[in-house]
Amino acid sequence: MNNLLSTLFCFHVCFWLDANGNTTAEGGVNIQYNLLNLPQTIQLPGGRSIQNTYTSGGRKLKTVTLDNTEYTDGTKTYNGNLIFDKNGELEYILFDEGRILHNDGAFTFEYHLKDE
């Protein structure tokens, strides 16, 4: 059986891939994937990490950002196109052309610029 990790290339940083083609290590970052090949845990330098939770169909439910085991402002909860902050407040709404930011009851549209 072959080793599941292989090096893609090394120039300034080495990239490691698993048998599914997922990047598992890059610089000081290590990534673990779930059974659906979605990033579940991302270990960052300095004890920081990102933990993602998905449905069985692969829809993201939650992203928790930890800094040395303490929750940070990066924690998000997902309900379809609605994204909530760590306090459960609506942060933004995703749509095909961009997102709608929610800030103190006001909504601001942000659009993606694309070459077609």
C-alpha positions in Angstrom: 0.0 0.0 0.0 1.3 3.5 -0.9 1.8 6.2 1.6 -1.3 8.3 1.7 0.7 11.5 1.9 2.7 12.8 -1.0 4.5 16.1 -1.7 3.1 18.3 -4.4 6.0 20.6 -4.5 8.5 22.5 -2.3 9.6 26.0 -3.2 9.3 28.2 -0.2 6.6 26.1 1.4 5.9 22.3 1.1 2.4 21.1 0.3 1.2 17.7 1.5 -1.7 15.9 -0.1 -3.8 12.9 1.0 -5.0 10.1 -1.3 -8.1 12.2 -2.2 -6.0 15.2 -3.3 -6.8 17.3 -0.2 -4.1 19.5 1.1 -3.3 18.2 4.6 -0.3 20.4 5.4 1.0 23.7 4.1 3.7 25.6 6.0 2.6 25.6 9.7 -1.0 24.7 8.9 -2.5 21.2 9.3 -5.9 20.3 7.9 -8.0 17.3 8.8 -11.0 16.3 6.6 -14.3 14.5 7.4 -15.7 11.6 5.5 -17.1 14.0 2.8 -13.7 15.4 2.1 -14.6 18.8 3.7 -12.2 20.6 6.0 -13.2 19.7 9.6 -10.3 20.9 11.7 -7.6 23.4 10.7 -4.7 23.8 13.0 -2.9 27.1 12.7 0.4 28.2 14.2 0.4 29.5 17.8 -2.3 27.1 19.1 -5.1 28.6 17.0 -7.6 26.4 15.2 -10.8 26.4 13.2 -13.4 23.7 13.6 -16.2 23.2 11.0 -19.4 21.3 11.5 -21.5 20.0 8.5 -24.7 18.2 7.8 -24.5 14.7 6.4 -25.2 16.3 3.0 -22.2 18.6 3.3 -24.0 21.9 4.2 -21.9 23.9 6.6 -23.7 24.5 10.0 -21.0 26.1 12.1 -17.4 27.4 12.2 -15.8 27.8 15.5 -12.5 29.7 15.8 -10.4 28.9 18.8 -7.3 30.8 20.1 -5.5 28.5 22.6 -8.9 26.9 23.5 -10.7 30.2 23.9 -13.5 31.2 21.5 -12.9 34.2 19.4 -15.0 36.5 17.2 -14.5 34.3 14.2 -17.2 31.8 15.4 -20.1 31.6 12.9 -23.4 29.7 12.6 -24.9 29.0 9.2 -28.6 28.5 8.3 -28.7 28.2 4.5 -27.7 31.6 3.2 -28.0 33.3 6.6 -24.8 33.7 8.6 -24.9 34.5 12.3 -22.1 35.7 14.6 -21.1 34.1 17.9 -23.9 35.9 19.7 -26.6 34.6 17.3 -27.0 38.0 15.6 -27.5 38.1 11.8 -24.2 39.1 10.3 -24.9 38.7 6.6 -27.0 37.0 3.9 -25.4 35.4 0.9 -26.9 35.6 -2.6 -25.6 34.8 -6.1 -24.1 38.1 -6.8 -22.6 38.8 -3.4 -23.8 39.3 0.2 -26.0 41.7 2.2 -24.3 42.9 5.4 -26.4 43.5 8.5 -25.2 46.2 10.8 -27.4 47.7 13.6 -30.6 47.2 11.7 -29.2 48.6 8.4 -28.5 46.5 5.4 -25.6 47.1 2.9 -25.2 45.3 -0.4 -21.7 44.0 -1.4 -21.3 42.6 -4.9 -18.7 40.2 -6.3 -16.9 41.6 -9.4 -16.4 38.8 -11.9 -14.9 38.6 -15.4 -17.3 36.9 -17.8 
